[in-house]
């Protein structure tokens, strides 16, 4: 490619990436403003939680009528990146936005990354078709939409760009999409902040030198993170499968899930595990008397909410679970509590989503460079120990995490057990 062609390609990616980032930034700003208003209203009127089963019934009926083609959520986005058959419906953006806001209004334990990613991808796909780009360019714009949504909703543009590349295929980064993803994530973040959105400020943990004894403690820490990640993944997917098999009608499944959350709320005797749980994350950074079971309570609340079909993401609940777990493990292993919370917060999602690089960067953007190299070590080891599973079954994989021959084809994690391996050629 000569210089004029390179300049045109650069200009195209900067333009398309900026457009995608702009619409993602606006969508995230609207979403975060509505989410904050819904959370504040619920906190002022706590009895709304009793209506979560009714909200589930209504949202489930709406999705059953108009949302059949978008019920795949993040998995639909990942399948589209790889298969690219049909256009992601534009109605995914407003439907998932409103569904997630209602989930939080009535106390469901869910996050926001799923909503941001789905909004970003659906808007990016519309832009791709309006500009009539090639199939290859469309895939790269979808990655940019994922990056723009993720980066803008959390205020972490570098992590957003890497997440948009890393989440698509386990163990591989599609550098061909790096420029549009980075552009969309940075522009999306600038637009969201420019519209007056303020992100949560997390404490910066103390600096800890990496020594052999500290490294050994982090390896034990990573085993704990991986075990909880597996419990979360298998719990969420397992409950979803059971409910789909025994309760075929989505509205009833969601209503039952709502009843489950209300029951857990009364059993726990606290509202700490409802909604996003940001105060609980911040508490984990400093409270040396945090209840040992906090991470388990939030895990169960979230598994019931998402397993029943309520809308939202996994990131912020996993941040809560990881920070609380990190607090507990740090106390057991003699590590600084604030550093343990920061590392656990990022590493748990890294293991569950198979994105150790993105979440290591995200930890730095959220809490500062003092978290390095500890978070990278724990995130990587936990990612490997979690095995070939994840919160997104549509993630593709070409080679087992611990090496070995290439698979015969790139397959989704959900189909990995049936994928034959490509045998190495015999030496001649």
C-alpha positions in Angstrom: 0.0 0.0 0.0 1.5 3.3 -1.1 1.4 6.6 0.9 -1.8 8.0 -0.7 -3.6 4.7 -0.1 -2.4 4.6 3.5 -3.5 8.2 4.0 -7.0 7.4 2.6 -7.3 4.3 4.8 -6.2 6.3 7.8 -8.7 9.0 7.1 -11.5 6.5 6.5 -10.9 4.8 9.9 -10.6 8.1 11.7 -13.9 9.3 10.2 -15.8 6.1 10.7 -14.4 5.5 14.1 -15.2 9.0 15.2 -18.8 8.7 14.0 -19.2 5.4 15.8 -17.6 6.8 18.9 -19.9 9.9 18.8 -23.1 7.9 18.7 -21.8 5.5 21.4 -20.9 8.5 23.6 -24.4 10.0 23.3 -26.1 6.7 23.9 -23.9 6.0 27.0 -24.6 9.5 28.4 -28.4 9.0 28.0 -28.1 5.5 29.5 -26.0 6.5 32.5 -28.2 9.6 33.3 -31.3 7.4 33.2 -29.6 4.7 35.3 -28.5 7.2 37.9 -32.0 8.6 38.1 -33.5 5.1 38.4 -31.1 4.1 41.2 -31.7 7.3 43.2 -35.5 6.9 42.9 -35.3 3.2 44.0 -33.1 4.2 47.0 -35.7 6.8 48.0 -38.6 4.4 47.5 -37.2 1.0 48.5 -40.6 -0.7 48.4 -40.3 -0.7 44.6 -38.2 -3.9 45.0 -41.4 -5.8 45.7 -42.6 -4.9 42.2 -39.5 -6.6 40.5 -41.5 -9.7 39.6 -44.2 -7.6 37.9 -41.4 -5.7 36.0 -40.0 -9.0 34.9 -43.4 -10.1 33.6 -43.8 -6.8 31.6 -40.3 -6.7 30.2 -40.4 -10.4 29.4 -43.7 -9.9 27.5 -42.3 -7.0 25.5 -39.2 -8.9 24.6 -41.3 -12.0 23.7 -43.3 -9.8 21.3 -40.8 -7.5 19.8 -37.4 -8.7 21.0 -37.0 -12.2 19.7 -34.4 -11.3 17.2 -32.2 -9.5 19.7 -32.5 -11.7 22.8 -29.0 -13.1 22.1 -27.6 -9.9 23.6 -23.8 -9.8 23.7 -23.7 -13.3 22.2 -25.7 -12.0 19.2 -23.1 -9.2 18.8 -20.2 -11.7 18.8 -21.9 -14.1 16.4 -22.5 -11.2 14.0 -18.9 -10.1 14.2 -17.8 -13.6 13.0 -20.7 -14.6 10.8 -22.1 -11.3 9.6 -25.3 -12.5 8.2 -28.1 -10.2 9.2 -28.0 -6.6 10.4 -28.2 -6.2 14.2 -31.7 -4.6 14.5 -31.6 -0.9 15.5 -34.3 -1.5 18.0 -31.7 -3.4 20.1 -30.3 -0.1 21.4 -33.5 1.5 22.8 -35.0 -1.9 24.0 -31.9 -3.0 25.9 -31.5 0.5 27.4 -35.1 0.7 28.7 -35.0 -2.9 29.9 -31.8 -2.4 31.8 -33.1 0.9 33.4 -36.2 -1.0 34.5 -34.1 -3.8 36.0 -32.2 -1.3 38.1 -35.3 0.7 39.0 -36.8 -2.3 40.7 -33.6 -3.6 42.3 -32.3 -6.3 40.0 -28.6 -7.0 40.4 -27.2 -6.4 37.0 -24.5 -4.2 35.4 -24.2 -1.9 32.4 -21.5 -3.2 30.1 -23.9 -5.5 28.3 -26.2 -2.7 27.5 -23.4 -0.4 26.4 -21.9 -3.1 24.1 -25.2 -4.0 22.6 -26.1 -0.3 22.0 -22.7 0.4 20.5 -22.7 -2.6 18.2 -26.3 -2.1 16.9 -25.5 1.6 16.2 -22.2 0.7 14.6 -23.9 -1.8 12.3 -26.4 0.7 11.2 -23.6 3.1 10.3 -21.8 0.3 8.4 -24.8 -0.4 6.3 -25.5 3.3 5.7 -22.0 3.7 4.3 -22.2 0.4 2.4 -18.8 -0.8 3.6 -17.3 -4.1 2.8 -17.9 -7.2 5.0 -14.4 -6.9 6.4 -14.9 -3.2 7.2 -18.2 -4.0 8.8 -16.6 -6.5 11.2 -14.0 -3.9 12.2 -16.8 -1.3 12.8 -18.6 -3.8 15.0 -15.5 -4.2 17.1 -15.3 -0.4 17.2 -18.9 -0.3 18.4 -18.1 -2.7 21.2 -15.1 -0.6 22.1 -17.0 2.7 21.9 -19.8 1.4 24.2 -17.5 -0.1 26.7 -15.0 2.7 26.9 -17.6 5.4 27.1 -19.8 3.8 29.8 -16.9 3.2 32.1 -14.7 6.2 31.3 -11.8 3.9 30.3 -11.0 4.5 26.6 -7.8 2.4 26.4 -9.4 -0.6 28.1 -12.4 -0.1 25.9 -10.3 -0.3 22.7 -8.5 -3.5 23.8 -11.7 -5.0 25.1 -13.3 -4.5 21.6 -10.5 -6.6 20.1 -9.9 -9.1 22.9 -13.4 -10.2 23.6 -14.1 -11.3 20.0 -11.7 -14.3 20.0 -10.1 -15.8 23.0 -6.3 -15.5 22.9 -6.2 -13.4 19.7 -6.2 -9.7 19.1 -7.5 -8.4 15.7 -5.1 -5.6 15.2 -6.8 -4.7 11.9 -9.5 -3.1 14.0 -7.2 -1.3 16.5 -7.4 2.1 14.9 -11.2 2.3 14.6 -11.7 0.7 18.0 -9.3 3.2 19.7 -10.8 6.1 17.9 -14.4 5.1 18.8 -13.5 4.4 22.4 -11.6 7.8 22.9 -14.3 9.8 21.1 -17.1 8.0 22.9 -15.5 8.8 26.2 -14.9 12.4 25.3 -18.5 12.8 24.2 -20.0 11.1 27.3 -17.9 13.3 29.6 -18.7 16.4 27.5 -22.4 15.7 28.1 -21.8 16.1 31.8 -21.5 12.5 32.9 -19.1 11.9 35.9 -17.8 8.4 36.5 -17.1 6.8 39.8 -13.7 7.7 41.3 -12.0 4.7 42.9 -9.3 5.0 45.5 -5.7 4.5 44.5 -4.2 1.6 46.4 -0.8 1.7 48.1 2.3 0.7 46.2 3.5 -2.8 47.0 6.9 -4.1 45.7 6.7 -7.5 43.9 8.8 -10.0 45.8 8.8 -13.8 45.7 6.7 -14.1 48.9 4.2 -11.6 47.5 4.2 -13.4 44.1 3.3 -16.6 45.9 0.4 -14.9 47.7 -0.9 -13.5 44.4 -0.8 -17.0 42.9 -3.0 -18.3 45.7 -5.2 -15.2 45.3 -5.6 -16.1 41.6 -6.8 -19.6 42.4 -9.6 -18.1 44.6 -10.5 -15.6 41.8 -10.7 -18.4 39.2 -12.9 -20.6 41.5 -15.4 -17.7 42.0 -15.3 -16.9 38.3 -16.2 -20.5 37.5 -19.0 -20.5 40.1 -20.4 -17.3 38.5 -20.2 -18.6 34.9 -21.6 -22.0 35.6 -24.2 -20.7 38.0 -25.6 -18.1 35.5 -25.6 -20.4 32.5 -26.9 -23.4 34.5 -29.8 -21.5 36.0 -30.7 -20.1 32.6 -30.7 -23.5 31.0 -32.9 -25.0 33.8 -35.4 -22.2 33.7 -35.6 -22.3 29.9 -36.2 -26.0 30.0 -38.8 -26.0 32.8 -40.4 -22.6 32.2 -40.6 -22.0 28.4 -42.3 -18.6 28.6 -39.9 -15.7 29.2 -42.2 -13.4 31.1 -42.9 -16.1 33.7 -39.2 -16.9 34.0 -38.4 -13.3 34.6 -41.2 -13.0 37.1 -39.9 -16.0 39.0 -36.4 -14.5 38.9 -37.9 -11.3 40.4 -39.5 -13.3 43.2 -36.1 -15.0 43.8 -34.4 -11.6 44.1 -37.1 -10.3 46.5 -36.7 -13.4 48.6 -32.9 -13.0 48.7 -33.3 -9.4 49.6 -35.5 -10.2 52.6 -33.2 -13.1 53.6 -30.1 -11.0 53.5 -31.7 -8.2 55.5 -29.9 -5.5 53.5 -30.2 -3.6 50.2 -26.5 -3.7 49.6 -26.7 -6.4 47.0 -29.4 -4.8 44.8 -28.6 -2.8 41.7 -25.1 -2.0 40.6 -23.6 -2.0 44.1 -21.1 0.7 43.6 -21.1 1.7 47.3 -20.2 -1.9 48.1 -17.2 -1.7 45.7 -15.9 1.4 47.4 -16.4 -0.1 50.8 -14.3 -3.1 49.9 -11.3 -0.8 49.4 -11.2 0.3 53.0 -13.3 -1.8 55.3 -11.2 -4.4 57.1 -14.4 -5.7 58.8 -16.3 -6.3 55.6 -18.5 -9.4 56.0 -16.8 -12.5 54.7 -19.8 -13.5 52.7 -20.4 -10.3 50.9 -19.0 -11.6 47.6 -21.1 -14.7 47.8 -24.3 -12.8 48.5 -23.7 -10.5 45.5 -22.9 -13.5 43.3 -26.2 -15.2 44.1 -28.2 -12.0 43.6 -26.6 -11.5 40.2 -26.9 -15.1 39.1 -30.6 -15.1 39.8 -31.2 -11.8 38.1 -29.3 -12.5 34.9 -30.1 -16.2 34.8 -33.8 -15.4 34.8 -33.3 -13.1 31.8 -33.3 -9.6 33.2 -31.3 -7.1 31.1 -28.0 -5.6 32.0 -24.4 -6.6 32.1 -22.0 -8.5 34.3 -19.1 -6.0 34.8 -20.2 -3.9 37.8 -21.6 -6.9 39.8 -18.4 -8.7 39.0 -16.5 -5.7 40.2 -18.5 -5.9 43.5 -17.9 -9.6 43.8 -14.2 -9.3 42.9 -13.5 -6.3 45.2 -15.3 -8.0 48.1 -13.5 -11.3 47.4 -10.2 -9.4 47.1 -10.8 -7.7 50.4 -11.3 -11.1 52.1 -8.3 -12.8 50.4 -6.1 -9.9 51.1 -6.9 -10.2 54.8 -6.2 -13.9 54.8 -3.0 -13.6 52.8 -1.5 -10.6 54.5 -1.8 -8.3 51.5 -3.0 -4.6 51.6 -6.8 -4.6 51.6 -7.1 -1.7 49.1 -4.7 -3.4 46.7 -6.5 -6.7 47.1 -9.9 -5.1 46.3 -8.5 -3.4 43.2 -6.8 -6.6 41.9 -9.9 -8.7 42.7 -12.2 -6.2 41.0 -10.4 -6.4 37.7 -9.2 -10.0 37.7 -12.5 -11.6 38.4 -14.1 -10.0 35.3 -10.9 -10.7 33.3 -11.3 -14.4 34.1 -15.0 -14.5 33.5 -14.8 -12.6 30.2 -11.4 -14.0 29.0 -10.0 -10.5 28.7 -6.9 -10.2 30.9 -5.2 -7.5 28.9 -8.2 -5.2 28.7 -9.0 -5.5 32.4 -5.3 -5.0 33.4 -5.5 -1.7 31.5 -8.9 -0.9 32.9 -7.5 -1.3 36.5 -4.8 1.2 35.7 -7.3 3.7 34.3 -9.6 3.3 37.3 -7.2 3.1 40.2 -3.8 4.1 38.9 -0.5 2.4 38.1 0.2 1.2 41.6 -2.0 -1.8 40.8 0.7 -3.1 38.4 2.2 -5.6 38.0 -0.1 -7.4 40.5 -3.3 -7.2 38.5 -1.7 -8.5 35.3 -0.3 -11.5 37.2 -3.6 -12.4 38.9 -5.7 -11.7 35.8 -3.6 -13.9 33.6 -3.3 -16.8 36.0 -7.1 -16.7 36.8 -7.9 -16.5 33.1 -5.9 -19.7 32.4 -7.4 -21.5 35.5 -11.0 -20.6 34.5 -10.6 -23.0 31.5 -12.6 -22.9 28.3 -15.7 -21.2 29.6 -16.9 -17.6 29.9 -19.8 -15.3 30.4 -20.1 -15.0 26.6 -20.5 -18.5 25.1 -20.3 -17.0 21.6 -16.6 -16.0 22.0 -14.5 -17.8 19.5 -11.4 -19.7 20.1 -8.8 -21.1 17.7 -6.3 -22.8 20.1 -6.6 -24.1 23.7 -5.5 -21.6 26.3 -2.6 -23.7 27.4 -1.4 -24.3 23.9 -1.4 -27.4 21.7 -2.4 -27.7 18.0 -4.8 -25.3 16.3 -8.4 -26.4 16.2 -9.7 -27.4 12.8 -11.7 -24.2 12.7 -12.4 -21.2 14.9 -15.3 -22.2 17.1 -17.5 -20.7 19.7 -16.8 -21.6 23.3 -20.2 -23.2 23.5 -19.2 -25.6 20.7 -15.6 -26.3 21.7 -16.2 -29.8 23.0 -17.3 -30.9 19.5 -14.5 -29.2 17.5 -11.8 -31.4 16.0 -8.2 -30.5 16.3 -5.9 -29.7 13.4 -3.2 -32.3 13.5 0.4 -31.1 12.8 1.9 -32.1 9.5 4.3 -35.0 9.7 7.9 -34.0 9.0 9.1 -34.8 5.5 
